[in-house]
Amino acid sequence: MSDSEEAAVVIRAYPDGPLLVRGDFELQDENGEPLPAERRTIALCRCGHSALKPLCDGTHTRVRKRPKA
């Protein structure tokens, strides 16, 4: 694998789930300040219900299972 392939960032969208980000990336807040990303793979919340925003905490699974009114 070449250096450019190792440095590539891959973002995968899961249906009704998070965005998985893999690779050599920098996570920033709304002001452009770096946020700690302790792993090379993170899950970003898309449902808006996570207590760990912008990271996913799995809340989407509970929200999705609620009966519809």
C-alpha positions as CSV (number, residue, x, y, z in Angstrom):
1,M,0.0,0.0,0.0
2,S,1.4,3.4,-0.9
3,D,1.6,6.4,1.4
4,S,-1.3,8.1,-0.4
5,E,-3.5,5.1,0.1
6,E,-2.6,4.9,3.8
7,A,-3.4,8.6,4.3
8,A,-6.7,8.4,2.4
9,V,-9.8,9.2,4.5
10,V,-12.8,7.0,4.0
11,I,-16.3,8.1,5.1
12,R,-19.0,5.4,5.1
13,A,-22.6,6.3,5.7
14,Y,-24.7,3.6,7.4
15,P,-28.5,3.6,6.8
16,D,-30.2,5.0,9.9
17,G,-26.8,5.1,11.6
18,P,-23.6,7.1,11.9
19,L,-20.9,8.2,9.5
20,L,-17.8,6.1,10.0
21,V,-14.6,8.1,9.4
22,R,-11.5,6.0,8.9
23,G,-8.0,7.2,8.1
24,D,-5.7,10.1,8.9
25,F,-8.1,13.0,9.6
26,E,-8.4,16.0,11.9
27,L,-11.7,16.5,13.6
28,Q,-12.5,20.2,14.2
29,D,-15.3,22.1,16.0
30,E,-17.4,24.8,14.5
31,N,-14.6,27.4,15.1
32,G,-12.0,25.3,13.3
33,E,-10.4,24.2,16.6
34,P,-9.1,20.6,16.8
35,L,-11.2,18.1,18.7
36,P,-9.5,15.1,20.2
37,A,-9.8,12.0,18.1
38,E,-8.1,9.3,19.9
39,R,-8.7,6.6,17.2
40,R,-8.2,6.4,13.5
41,T,-11.8,5.3,13.2
42,I,-14.7,7.4,14.6
43,A,-18.4,7.4,14.3
44,L,-20.1,10.8,13.7
45,C,-23.7,11.2,14.8
46,R,-26.3,11.9,12.1
47,C,-29.5,11.6,14.2
48,G,-28.8,14.5,16.5
49,H,-29.7,12.6,19.7
50,S,-26.2,11.6,20.8
51,A,-24.9,12.8,24.2
52,L,-21.4,12.7,22.8
53,K,-21.9,15.0,19.8
54,P,-20.4,15.2,17.3
55,L,-19.6,11.5,18.1
56,C,-22.2,8.8,17.9
57,D,-23.2,7.0,21.2
58,G,-25.6,4.6,19.7
59,T,-28.7,6.5,20.6
60,H,-30.0,6.2,17.1
61,T,-30.9,2.5,17.8
62,R,-33.2,3.5,20.6
63,V,-34.8,6.4,18.7
64,R,-35.4,4.2,15.7
65,K,-37.2,1.5,17.7
66,R,-39.8,3.8,19.2
67,P,-43.3,3.1,18.0
68,K,-44.7,5.7,15.6
69,A,-47.7,7.7,16.8
